[in-house]
């Protein structure tokens, strides 16, 4: 069992309100300090205690400022209280629930994510950092080590929030992590800020989806000595996206980065185009080449609602509307289906238009209609993901499906023959090809 060096098990430290912070066990260590499980009163928390070189007054003041202003999102394990003893200090935060796993474990396949849970994790990342940036703050050290994922849902938690600082000012103890830092930070030409956060966020999302690093291709595989010089070259001086459309010199090495090639073929064109922009134009163009969180939210919502089960093998497939427009069909990625060169019979789709935004949602038993889908603009996940409709079977004929209205609004459904039905709350309309629906804030049509 690992043992910490900074604090002793059973040690008591003074906490607020005359309570004692009792050290119960050692959780782990990192570059800045060590984390312990502690008990204050009846509450169990995590306590991060800093190494001597990081025991800086400016850091303590920064922590006190973060605690006073509270968190922008419940997805951050935010600092709760500064604990001091003998001129040294640390801070408490909520414990990570046991069903949340370290994100690095994705790489060794200790757990895996489905299309839906991977999209959910990326959505929550974008939502969390959007809310942080709206407050005028930047995280400054987005990386694998600061992210926990709940595998069965894709829910996330972000730790080590002592790195957070106002946009334009640098955190006291960090400048970032190699492999996630923006090139200008690697080269010392800029301090971490909201723009560098956007680059690091894209790297983290790419790793979640593709299980590889966007710059780890042939060049990385051929590095003989993985030292700071090599890292500076690969991540700062001459970064080259492994799928750069203009330069193939750093393509994934067969047998080494096979995940990248496999998943790059599987994800839809709109996902590939987004990452290509960030890791080509965004290498140098901080302000225009990097996607902001609202753009990522739209992309991963679209990805999440593109999932449907293959009617042949039952595995999840993604509706790529660009591929469908080009070839007229979509196939399953799984070898069992590919061996038969099977073009899939697509499920009915709900084509929704809200303002200038259009989306095409494949309908299956698990489909839920969400509030944001019926609005021209709503980027807050906590508001936009409210369920307003669900798939339901006809009680007389279970082979027939419809959509039940779970909102408070009356919807209007127009059949192909022109007949108009009022769809009251708790009532349903059937999936009839060509049927049109007026949701008041959006219109839609059943296709297929």
C-alpha positions in Angstrom: 0.0 0.0 0.0 1.4 3.4 -1.0 2.2 5.8 1.8 2.3 9.6 1.6 5.4 11.5 2.7 3.9 14.9 3.6 1.2 13.9 6.2 0.8 11.0 8.6 -2.3 8.8 8.9 -4.2 9.9 12.0 -2.6 13.4 12.0 -5.0 16.2 13.0 -5.0 19.6 11.4 -7.2 22.6 12.5 -10.2 23.4 10.3 -12.8 26.1 10.2 -15.4 26.3 13.0 -13.1 24.8 15.6 -13.3 21.3 13.9 -10.3 19.0 13.2 -9.3 17.7 9.9 -8.3 14.1 10.5 -6.0 12.3 7.9 -7.5 8.8 7.2 -5.6 7.5 4.2 -3.2 8.3 1.4 -4.9 8.6 -2.1 -2.0 9.5 -4.4 0.6 12.0 -5.4 1.4 14.2 -8.4 3.7 17.0 -9.5 2.4 19.6 -7.1 1.7 17.6 -3.9 -0.1 14.7 -2.4 -3.8 13.9 -1.9 -5.3 12.3 1.3 -8.7 11.1 2.4 -9.7 13.1 5.5 -12.6 13.5 7.8 -14.0 16.8 9.1 -16.8 16.3 11.5 -19.0 13.8 9.8 -17.9 14.7 6.3 -15.3 12.8 4.3 -13.3 14.9 1.8 -10.0 14.9 -0.2 -7.2 17.1 1.0 -4.4 18.2 -1.4 -1.2 19.1 0.5 1.5 20.9 -1.4 5.2 20.1 -1.7 7.6 22.6 -0.1 8.4 24.3 -3.4 4.8 25.0 -4.0 4.0 26.4 -0.6 3.7 30.0 -1.9 1.7 32.8 -0.4 0.4 33.8 -3.9 -1.0 30.3 -4.3 -2.7 30.4 -1.0 -4.3 33.7 -1.8 -5.5 32.3 -5.2 -7.1 29.4 -3.5 -8.9 31.7 -1.0 -10.2 33.7 -4.0 -11.5 30.6 -5.8 -13.2 29.4 -2.6 -14.9 32.8 -2.1 -16.3 32.9 -5.7 -17.6 29.3 -5.8 -17.7 27.0 -8.8 -19.2 27.7 -12.2 -20.3 24.1 -12.6 -20.9 21.0 -10.3 -18.6 19.1 -12.7 -15.6 20.8 -11.0 -14.3 19.3 -7.7 -13.9 22.9 -6.5 -11.7 23.9 -3.5 -13.8 24.2 -0.4 -11.4 25.2 2.5 -7.8 26.1 2.9 -6.2 24.0 5.7 -3.0 25.4 7.3 -0.5 24.0 9.7 3.0 25.2 10.8 3.2 27.7 7.9 2.2 25.2 5.3 -1.2 24.6 3.7 -3.4 22.6 1.4 -7.1 22.6 0.5 -10.1 20.3 0.7 -12.4 19.2 -2.1 -15.1 16.6 -2.5 -14.0 13.0 -2.9 -14.2 11.4 -6.3 -17.1 8.9 -6.2 -15.8 5.3 -6.6 -17.7 4.7 -9.9 -15.7 7.5 -11.6 -12.5 6.2 -13.3 -9.2 8.0 -14.2 -9.5 9.0 -17.8 -6.1 7.6 -18.6 -7.5 4.1 -18.1 -9.2 4.5 -21.5 -5.9 4.0 -23.2 -5.2 0.6 -21.5 -8.8 -0.4 -22.1 -9.5 -0.7 -18.4 -12.9 0.6 -19.4 -14.3 1.7 -22.7 -16.9 4.3 -23.9 -19.7 3.9 -26.4 -20.4 6.5 -29.0 -23.1 8.0 -26.7 -21.0 8.0 -23.5 -17.9 9.4 -25.3 -20.1 12.2 -26.8 -21.6 12.8 -23.3 -18.1 13.1 -21.7 -17.0 15.6 -24.4 -20.3 17.5 -24.1 -19.9 17.9 -20.3 -16.3 19.0 -20.8 -17.4 21.7 -23.2 -20.2 22.8 -21.0 -18.0 23.0 -17.9 -15.2 25.0 -19.5 -17.7 27.2 -21.2 -19.2 28.2 -17.9 -15.7 28.7 -16.4 -14.6 30.9 -19.3 -17.8 33.0 -19.1 -16.7 33.9 -15.6 -13.4 35.3 -17.0 -11.3 32.4 -15.8 -9.0 29.9 -17.5 -8.1 26.4 -16.3 -4.5 26.4 -17.6 -3.7 22.7 -17.2 -6.4 20.7 -19.0 -5.0 17.1 -19.3 -5.7 13.4 -18.7 -4.7 13.7 -15.1 -7.4 16.1 -14.1 -10.4 14.2 -15.6 -12.5 11.4 -14.2 -15.2 9.6 -16.2 -18.2 7.5 -15.1 -18.0 4.7 -17.8 -21.6 3.7 -17.9 -23.0 7.2 -18.4 -20.1 9.4 -19.7 -20.5 11.8 -16.8 -17.3 13.6 -15.8 -15.6 15.3 -12.9 -12.7 17.7 -13.1 -10.2 17.9 -10.3 -7.1 20.0 -9.5 -9.0 23.3 -9.8 -6.3 25.1 -7.9 -4.8 25.8 -11.4 -7.7 28.1 -12.3 -6.8 31.8 -12.7 -8.4 34.9 -14.3 -7.9 35.0 -18.1 -4.6 36.7 -18.9 -3.0 35.9 -15.6 -0.9 32.8 -14.9 -1.5 30.2 -12.2 1.2 30.1 -9.6 2.4 26.5 -9.9 1.7 25.3 -13.4 2.0 26.3 -17.1 0.4 23.1 -18.5 1.2 19.5 -19.3 3.3 18.3 -22.3 1.0 16.8 -25.0 -1.9 19.1 -24.0 -0.2 22.5 -24.0 -0.8 24.8 -27.0 2.2 25.3 -29.2 2.7 28.9 -28.1 2.9 27.8 -24.4 5.4 25.1 -25.2 7.6 27.6 -26.9 7.2 30.2 -24.1 5.6 32.7 -26.4 2.3 33.0 -24.4 1.0 32.3 -20.9 -1.9 29.9 -20.4 -5.3 31.6 -20.9 -8.7 30.8 -22.4 -7.3 30.4 -25.9 -4.8 27.9 -24.8 -7.5 26.1 -22.8 -9.5 25.7 -26.1 -6.5 23.9 -27.7 -5.9 21.7 -24.7 -9.6 20.9 -24.6 -9.5 19.7 -28.2 -6.6 17.5 -27.5 -8.4 15.9 -24.6 -11.6 15.4 -26.6 -9.5 13.8 -29.5 -8.0 11.3 -27.1 -11.3 10.4 -25.7 -12.8 9.7 -29.1 -9.8 8.3 -31.0 -7.7 6.8 -28.2 -4.6 8.4 -29.7 -2.8 11.8 -29.6 -3.4 14.1 -32.5 0.4 14.5 -33.1 1.5 10.9 -32.3 2.1 9.5 -35.7 5.1 8.3 -37.7 7.3 11.1 -36.3 6.5 10.2 -32.7 7.0 6.5 -33.4 10.5 7.2 -34.7 11.8 9.3 -31.8 14.7 7.5 -30.2 15.0 9.7 -27.1 11.8 11.0 -25.5 13.3 14.1 -23.8 12.3 17.7 -23.5 14.0 18.5 -26.8 11.8 15.9 -28.6 8.6 17.1 -26.8 9.4 20.8 -27.7 9.9 19.8 -31.3 6.8 17.6 -31.6 4.4 19.8 -29.6 5.7 23.3 -30.2 8.2 23.9 -33.0 6.8 21.6 -35.7 3.5 20.0 -34.7 1.8 18.1 -37.5 -1.7 16.6 -37.2 -1.7 12.9 -38.0 -4.6 13.5 -40.4 -3.4 16.8 -41.9 -5.1 16.9 -45.4 -2.1 18.7 -46.9 0.8 16.8 -45.3 1.0 13.0 -44.9 4.4 12.9 -43.2 3.0 12.1 -39.8 0.3 9.6 -40.5 -0.5 7.0 -37.8 2.1 4.2 -37.8 0.6 0.8 -38.7 0.7 -1.5 -35.7 1.4 1.4 -33.3 -1.5 3.9 -33.8 -4.1 1.6 -35.3 -6.9 3.1 -33.0 -6.5 6.4 -34.8 -7.0 5.0 -38.2 -10.0 2.8 -37.2 -11.9 5.5 -35.3 -11.1 8.2 -37.9 -13.0 6.1 -40.5 -15.9 5.5 -38.1 -16.7 9.0 -36.9 -18.8 11.3 -39.2 -17.4 13.9 -41.5 -18.5 16.8 -39.3 -16.4 15.5 -36.4 -13.3 15.0 -38.5 -13.6 18.5 -40.0 -13.8 20.1 -36.5 -10.6 18.4 -35.3 -8.8 19.0 -38.6 -9.5 22.8 -38.2 -8.1 23.0 -34.7 -5.0 20.9 -35.4 -4.1 22.7 -38.6 -5.2 26.3 -38.7 -5.6 26.4 -34.9 -1.9 25.6 -34.4 -1.1 29.3 -35.0 -4.4 31.1 -35.2 -5.4 31.3 -31.6 -8.5 33.4 -32.0 -10.1 32.0 -35.2 -8.6 28.5 -35.6 -9.8 27.0 -32.4 -13.4 26.0 -31.8 -15.2 27.6 -28.9 -17.2 25.6 -26.5 -20.6 26.4 -28.1 -19.3 24.9 -31.4 -18.2 21.7 -29.6 -21.5 21.5 -27.8 -23.3 21.6 -31.1 -21.0 19.0 -32.6 -21.2 16.5 -29.8 -25.0 16.9 -29.4 -25.2 16.1 -33.1 -22.9 13.1 -32.7 -24.9 11.8 -29.7 -28.2 12.0 -31.6 -26.7 10.3 -34.6 -26.4 6.9 -32.9 -28.7 4.1 -33.8 -28.4 0.3 -33.5 -27.5 -1.8 -36.6 -30.6 -3.8 -37.5 -28.3 -6.8 -38.5 -25.9 -7.1 -35.5 -27.3 -4.7 -32.9 -24.1 -2.7 -32.5 -24.2 1.1 -32.5 -23.8 2.8 -35.8 -23.5 6.6 -36.6 -25.7 8.3 -39.1 -23.2 10.3 -41.3 -25.5 12.5 -43.4 -22.5 13.5 -45.7 -21.7 9.8 -46.4 -25.4 9.2 -47.0 -25.7 12.0 -49.5 -22.6 10.9 -51.4 -23.3 7.1 -51.6 -27.0 6.9 -50.8 -26.4 4.3 -48.1 -24.6 3.6 -44.8 -22.9 0.4 -43.8 -22.1 -1.1 -40.4 -18.5 -0.9 -39.2 -18.5 -4.4 -37.6 -16.8 -7.2 -39.6 -19.8 -9.5 -39.2 -21.8 -7.0 -41.3 -19.0 -5.7 -43.5 -18.3 -9.2 -44.7 -21.7 -9.2 -46.3 -21.2 -5.7 -47.7 -24.6 -4.9 -46.2 -26.1 -1.5 -46.7 -28.3 -0.8 -43.7 -32.0 -0.2 -43.8 -32.1 3.2 -42.0 -34.7 3.8 -39.3 -37.2 6.6 -39.7 -35.7 10.0 -39.1 -37.0 13.2 -37.6 -35.8 16.1 -39.6 -36.1 19.2 -37.3 -35.7 22.9 -38.3 -35.4 25.4 -35.5 -34.5 28.9 -36.7 -31.6 28.4 -39.1 -30.5 25.1 -37.5 -31.4 21.8 -39.0 -30.8 18.3 -37.6 -31.7 14.8 -38.7 -32.3 12.3 -35.8 -32.6 8.6 -36.4 -35.5 7.2 -34.4 -35.2 4.0 -32.3 -36.6 2.7 -29.1 -34.2 4.7 -27.0 -34.6 8.0 -28.7 -35.5 11.0 -26.5 -36.6 14.4 -27.8 -34.7 17.1 -25.9 -35.6 20.7 -25.3 -32.5 22.1 -27.1 -33.5 20.3 -30.3 -36.6 22.4 -30.6 -34.9 25.8 -29.9 -32.8 28.0 -32.2 -30.2 28.4 -29.5 -29.6 26.8 -26.1 -26.1 25.8 -25.1 -26.5 25.1 -21.4 -26.7 21.3 -20.9 -28.6 21.6 -17.6 -31.4 23.5 -19.4 -31.2 22.1 -22.9 -31.2 18.4 -22.1 -34.7 18.4 -20.5 -36.7 15.5 -22.1 -39.8 16.8 -23.9 -40.6 13.7 -26.0 -40.0 9.9 -26.0 -40.6 7.0 -28.3 -43.6 4.9 -27.5 -45.2 1.7 -28.9 -48.8 1.5 -29.9 -50.6 -0.4 -27.1 -52.8 -2.3 -29.7 -50.0 -3.0 -32.2 -46.5 -3.0 -30.7 -44.9 -3.0 -34.1 -46.1 0.5 -34.6 -44.2 3.4 -33.0 -44.8 7.0 -32.2 -43.5 10.0 -30.2 -45.2 10.9 -26.9 -45.4 14.6 -26.0 -43.8 15.1 -22.6 -43.8 18.9 -22.7 -46.5 21.3 -21.5 -47.1 22.5 -25.1 -49.7 21.4 -27.6 -48.1 20.1 -30.8 -49.8 20.1 -34.2 -49.3 17.0 -36.5 -50.3 17.2 -40.1 -50.7 13.9 -42.0 -49.7 13.5 -45.6 -53.4 13.7 -46.6 -53.7 17.1 -45.0 -55.6 16.0 -41.8 -54.4 18.0 -38.7 -54.2 16.5 -35.2 -53.7 18.3 -31.9 -51.1 16.4 -29.9 -51.8 17.3 -26.3 -49.3 16.7 -23.5 -49.0 13.0 -22.7 -50.5 12.1 -26.1 -48.6 10.7 -29.1 -48.3 10.9 -32.9 -47.4 7.9 -35.1 -44.3 7.6 -37.2 -45.9 8.1 -40.6 -43.6 9.0 -43.5 -44.2 12.6 -44.6 -46.0 13.6 -41.4 -45.2 17.1 -40.4 -45.1 18.5 -36.8 -45.3 22.0 -35.5 -43.6 22.2 -32.1 -44.3 26.0 -31.9 -40.5 26.7 -31.5 -39.6 24.3 -34.4 -41.0 22.3 -37.2 -40.2 18.8 -38.2 -41.0 16.0 -40.7 -40.8 12.2 -40.5 -38.6 10.8 -43.2 -38.5 7.1 -44.1 
